[in-house]
Amino acid sequence: MAVGQDTIWEKFLQQIIRPLINEDKLREFQENTDWERVEADYSNSNVDYPEYYKSQNFHGVKKGYLNPSAAVSYDPITQYVLLPNETWIRQGVIEAVAGQPRRILDLGCGTGSTTVLLKQAFPDAEVIGLDLSPYMLFMGEIKAQEQGLEIKWVHGKAEATDFPEASFDVVTASLLFHETPPAASKAILREAFRLLKPGGQVIILDGNQKTLRQANWLTEIFEEPYLKDYAANSVEAWMGAANFEVVQTKELWWVNQITTGMKPIPVVVHYSPSTTTGENEIKGMSAPAF
């Protein structure tokens, strides 16, 4: 498990979490996996890694998520770091979904923990997980196969997915925005707006920005290069700037938050030929279009 020297992980968290993790098993899995083959199978040659992603050591891991070690160690560590319970936190995304969506896109899906929950909750929906790390996608596919789930995994950028406009009912992102600079986070929300059908939902799970501002020592615990910038901003404001409506944030266990928004449905104007005054009848829709 490669980490930088003198990181918070090495000085503090490692001492707490390491005894709980079967490192021999992780090491064996990593050494017995053909990572060159994984990269070939899961990589899109047209993907150009953004500088903010390839230049950072996320969680103290050298080369960040472009290092197979990060993919192998992510789940074993996250289950203890995402308190009080990782599944409870991620389940907040599922509970926020309105209606029965037919197509769901999970941006920055990582190892697919939320992606799998989405497919389990909506088995008839097409669920797609997108991430910049081919190694994380590989781990997600293992997880899906173990659960007998059919999920499509796509190597790509959340801010430029190449999917058609208005092609999804729900777009989600879990624990992504604190790992992207604000400019990228805003671009991701603009892309989510483009991808959603009118009436579709965007659902963002991440750290509680109010808590992070009030307890800024939390931003020092993890090796997150963009966490302080994330804490200083507002996902709600970003959503509003991206033209989402009905934006609201729900706190999850003090440390996390779920922010949701809806792509507005165009107002339909009906012209009645029977009127002599020229008045128009305006009707709109407010329910999700799925």
C-alpha positions as CSV (number, residue, x, y, z in Angstrom):
1,M,0.0,0.0,0.0
2,A,2.1,2.8,-1.3
3,V,1.8,6.1,0.5
4,G,3.8,9.3,0.7
5,Q,6.3,9.8,3.5
6,D,5.2,11.6,6.7
7,T,1.5,11.8,5.6
8,I,-1.4,12.0,8.0
9,W,-2.1,8.4,6.9
10,E,1.3,7.2,8.1
11,K,1.3,9.2,11.3
12,F,-2.2,8.6,12.4
13,L,-4.8,6.7,10.4
14,Q,-2.5,3.8,9.5
15,Q,-2.1,3.0,13.2
16,I,-5.8,2.7,13.7
17,I,-6.9,1.0,10.4
18,R,-4.0,-1.2,9.5
19,P,-4.7,-3.8,12.2
20,L,-8.3,-4.2,10.7
21,I,-7.1,-4.8,7.2
22,N,-5.8,-8.1,5.8
23,E,-2.8,-6.6,4.0
24,D,-1.4,-10.0,3.1
25,K,-4.6,-10.8,1.1
26,L,-4.5,-7.4,-0.6
27,R,-0.9,-7.8,-1.5
28,E,-1.5,-11.3,-2.9
29,F,-4.4,-10.0,-5.0
30,Q,-2.4,-7.1,-6.3
31,E,0.7,-9.2,-7.2
32,N,-1.4,-11.9,-8.9
33,T,-3.4,-9.5,-11.1
34,D,-2.2,-8.6,-14.6
35,W,-2.6,-4.9,-14.3
36,E,-1.3,-4.3,-17.9
37,R,-4.1,-6.4,-19.1
38,V,-6.6,-4.6,-16.9
39,E,-5.4,-1.3,-18.3
40,A,-5.8,-2.5,-21.8
41,D,-9.3,-4.0,-21.2
42,Y,-10.7,-1.0,-19.3
43,S,-9.0,2.0,-20.9
44,N,-10.4,4.2,-23.6
45,S,-7.4,5.4,-25.7
46,N,-9.3,8.7,-26.5
47,V,-9.3,9.7,-22.8
48,D,-7.0,12.6,-22.0
49,Y,-6.3,12.6,-18.3
50,P,-6.8,16.2,-16.9
51,E,-3.9,17.7,-15.1
52,Y,-5.7,18.0,-11.8
53,Y,-6.1,14.2,-11.8
54,K,-2.8,12.9,-13.0
55,S,-0.6,15.3,-11.0
56,Q,-1.9,14.5,-7.5
57,N,-1.3,11.8,-4.9
58,F,-4.8,11.2,-3.6
59,H,-4.9,9.7,-0.1
60,G,-1.1,9.9,-0.1
61,V,-0.9,7.2,-2.8
62,K,1.8,8.0,-5.4
63,K,0.1,8.7,-8.8
64,G,-3.3,8.6,-7.1
65,Y,-6.0,6.5,-8.8
66,L,-3.7,5.8,-11.7
67,N,-1.9,3.4,-9.4
68,P,-3.4,0.0,-9.0
69,S,-2.6,0.1,-5.3
70,A,-5.2,2.8,-4.8
71,A,-7.9,0.7,-6.4
72,V,-7.0,-2.4,-4.3
73,S,-6.8,-0.5,-1.0
74,Y,-9.8,1.8,-1.5
75,D,-12.7,-0.4,-0.3
76,P,-10.8,-1.9,2.7
77,I,-10.0,1.6,4.0
78,T,-13.2,3.4,3.1
79,Q,-15.3,1.0,5.1
80,Y,-13.6,2.3,8.2
81,V,-13.2,5.9,7.2
82,L,-16.8,6.6,6.0
83,L,-18.5,6.7,9.4
84,P,-20.8,5.6,10.9
85,N,-21.3,3.0,8.2
86,E,-20.3,3.2,4.5
87,T,-23.5,1.5,3.2
88,W,-25.7,3.7,5.3
89,I,-24.1,6.8,3.8
90,R,-24.2,5.6,0.2
91,Q,-27.8,4.4,0.7
92,G,-28.7,8.1,1.0
93,V,-28.2,8.4,-2.7
94,I,-30.7,5.6,-3.3
95,E,-33.3,7.1,-1.0
96,A,-33.0,10.4,-2.8
97,V,-34.0,9.0,-6.2
98,A,-37.5,9.9,-7.2
99,G,-39.7,7.5,-9.3
100,Q,-38.4,4.6,-11.2
101,P,-35.6,5.8,-13.5
102,R,-34.8,3.8,-16.7
103,R,-31.2,5.0,-17.2
104,I,-28.8,6.0,-14.4
105,L,-25.3,7.3,-14.8
106,D,-22.9,7.2,-11.8
107,L,-20.1,9.7,-12.4
108,G,-16.7,9.2,-10.7
109,C,-18.0,5.8,-9.7
110,G,-14.6,4.5,-8.3
111,T,-14.9,0.9,-7.3
112,G,-18.6,0.9,-7.9
113,S,-19.9,0.8,-4.4
114,T,-22.8,3.3,-5.1
115,T,-23.2,2.0,-8.6
116,V,-23.9,-1.5,-7.3
117,L,-26.5,-0.2,-4.8
118,L,-28.2,1.7,-7.6
119,K,-28.5,-1.4,-9.7
120,Q,-29.8,-3.4,-6.7
121,A,-32.4,-0.8,-6.0
122,F,-33.5,-0.4,-9.6
123,P,-32.8,-3.8,-11.3
124,D,-34.8,-2.9,-14.4
125,A,-32.8,0.3,-15.1
126,E,-29.7,0.5,-17.2
127,V,-26.9,1.5,-14.8
128,I,-23.6,2.9,-16.0
129,G,-20.5,3.6,-13.9
130,L,-18.0,6.1,-15.3
131,D,-14.5,6.8,-13.9
132,L,-11.1,8.0,-15.0
133,S,-9.2,5.0,-13.4
134,P,-9.3,1.8,-15.4
135,Y,-8.2,0.0,-12.2
136,M,-11.1,1.3,-10.2
137,L,-13.5,0.2,-13.0
138,F,-12.0,-3.3,-12.9
139,M,-12.6,-3.5,-9.1
140,G,-16.2,-2.4,-9.8
141,E,-16.7,-5.1,-12.3
142,I,-15.5,-7.7,-9.8
143,K,-18.0,-6.4,-7.3
144,A,-20.9,-6.5,-9.8
145,Q,-20.0,-10.1,-10.9
146,E,-20.0,-11.2,-7.2
147,Q,-23.6,-9.8,-6.9
148,G,-24.7,-11.2,-10.3
149,L,-25.4,-7.7,-11.6
150,E,-25.1,-6.4,-15.1
151,I,-23.5,-2.9,-15.0
152,K,-21.7,-1.1,-17.8
153,W,-18.4,0.4,-16.9
154,V,-17.0,3.3,-18.9
155,H,-13.6,4.9,-18.8
156,G,-14.1,8.6,-19.2
157,K,-14.1,12.1,-17.8
158,A,-17.1,13.2,-15.7
159,E,-17.0,16.7,-17.2
160,A,-17.0,15.5,-20.8
161,T,-18.7,12.1,-21.1
162,D,-19.5,11.9,-24.8
163,F,-23.0,10.5,-24.0
164,P,-25.9,12.0,-25.9
165,E,-27.8,15.0,-24.6
166,A,-30.9,14.2,-22.5
167,S,-30.1,10.5,-22.3
168,F,-30.4,9.8,-18.6
169,D,-33.1,10.0,-15.9
170,V,-30.7,10.2,-13.0
171,V,-27.1,11.3,-12.7
172,T,-25.2,10.7,-9.5
173,A,-21.8,11.4,-8.1
174,S,-20.6,10.0,-4.7
175,L,-17.5,11.3,-3.0
176,L,-16.3,12.9,-6.2
177,F,-16.4,16.7,-5.7
178,H,-14.0,16.9,-2.8
179,E,-11.5,15.2,-5.1
180,T,-11.8,17.7,-8.0
181,P,-11.0,21.4,-8.1
182,P,-14.1,23.7,-8.0
183,A,-13.7,24.5,-11.7
184,A,-13.9,20.8,-12.6
185,S,-16.9,20.3,-10.2
186,K,-18.8,23.1,-11.8
187,A,-18.0,21.6,-15.3
188,I,-19.3,18.2,-14.1
189,L,-22.6,19.7,-13.0
190,R,-23.0,21.4,-16.4
191,E,-22.3,18.1,-18.0
192,A,-24.9,16.4,-15.8
193,F,-27.4,19.0,-16.8
194,R,-26.8,18.3,-20.4
195,L,-27.1,14.6,-20.0
196,L,-30.4,14.7,-18.0
197,K,-33.8,14.5,-19.6
198,P,-36.1,17.3,-18.6
199,G,-37.4,16.5,-15.1
200,G,-34.3,14.3,-14.4
201,Q,-32.4,14.4,-11.1
202,V,-28.8,15.0,-10.2
203,I,-27.8,13.6,-6.8
204,I,-24.4,14.5,-5.2
205,L,-23.1,12.7,-2.1
206,D,-20.0,14.2,-0.5
207,G,-18.6,15.7,2.7
208,N,-20.7,18.1,4.6
209,Q,-19.4,21.5,3.6
210,K,-20.7,23.3,6.7
211,T,-19.1,20.8,9.0
212,L,-15.8,20.9,7.1
213,R,-15.7,24.7,7.4
214,Q,-16.5,24.6,11.1
215,A,-14.1,21.8,11.9
216,N,-11.3,22.5,9.4
217,W,-9.0,20.0,11.2
218,L,-10.9,17.4,9.3
219,T,-9.4,18.7,6.1
220,E,-6.0,17.9,7.5
221,I,-6.7,14.2,8.2
222,F,-6.9,12.9,4.7
223,E,-4.5,13.3,1.8
224,E,-7.0,15.2,-0.3
225,P,-5.5,18.0,-2.5
226,Y,-8.8,19.8,-3.2
227,L,-10.7,19.2,0.0
228,K,-10.2,22.7,1.5
229,D,-11.4,24.3,-1.8
230,Y,-14.4,22.1,-1.7
231,A,-15.2,23.0,1.9
232,A,-15.0,26.7,1.1
233,N,-17.7,26.5,-1.6
234,S,-21.3,25.4,-2.0
235,V,-22.6,22.6,-4.1
236,E,-26.1,24.2,-4.0
237,A,-24.6,27.4,-5.5
238,W,-22.9,25.4,-8.2
239,M,-26.1,23.6,-9.0
240,G,-28.0,26.9,-9.3
241,A,-25.3,28.2,-11.6
242,A,-25.7,25.1,-13.8
243,N,-29.5,25.9,-14.1
244,F,-30.8,23.1,-11.8
245,E,-34.0,23.9,-9.9
246,V,-35.5,22.6,-6.7
247,V,-32.0,22.4,-5.2
248,Q,-31.8,21.2,-1.6
249,T,-29.2,19.7,0.7
250,K,-29.8,17.0,3.4
251,E,-27.2,16.4,6.1
252,L,-26.1,12.8,6.6
253,W,-24.6,11.9,10.0
254,W,-23.0,15.4,10.4
255,V,-20.0,14.6,8.2
256,N,-21.7,14.1,4.9
257,Q,-24.4,15.6,2.8
258,I,-26.7,14.8,-0.1
259,T,-27.5,17.6,-2.5
260,T,-30.2,17.1,-5.2
261,G,-31.5,19.2,-8.1
262,M,-33.9,18.8,-11.0
263,K,-33.5,19.8,-14.7
264,P,-36.5,22.0,-15.3
265,I,-39.2,20.8,-17.7
266,P,-39.9,23.4,-20.4
267,V,-43.2,25.2,-20.0
268,V,-45.8,24.4,-22.7
269,V,-47.8,27.3,-24.0
270,H,-51.2,26.4,-25.4
271,Y,-52.9,28.9,-27.8
272,S,-56.7,28.5,-27.7
273,P,-58.4,29.5,-31.0
274,S,-61.7,30.1,-29.2
275,T,-60.4,33.1,-27.2
276,T,-60.9,36.5,-28.7
277,T,-58.7,38.3,-26.2
278,G,-55.5,36.7,-27.3
279,E,-54.9,35.3,-23.8
280,N,-52.7,32.2,-23.7
281,E,-53.1,29.2,-21.4
282,I,-49.8,28.2,-19.9
283,K,-49.3,24.7,-18.5
284,G,-46.2,23.2,-17.0
285,M,-45.1,19.9,-15.5
286,S,-43.3,19.6,-12.2
287,A,-43.0,15.8,-11.8
288,P,-39.9,13.8,-12.9
289,A,-40.2,12.7,-16.5
290,F,-39.8,9.0,-15.7
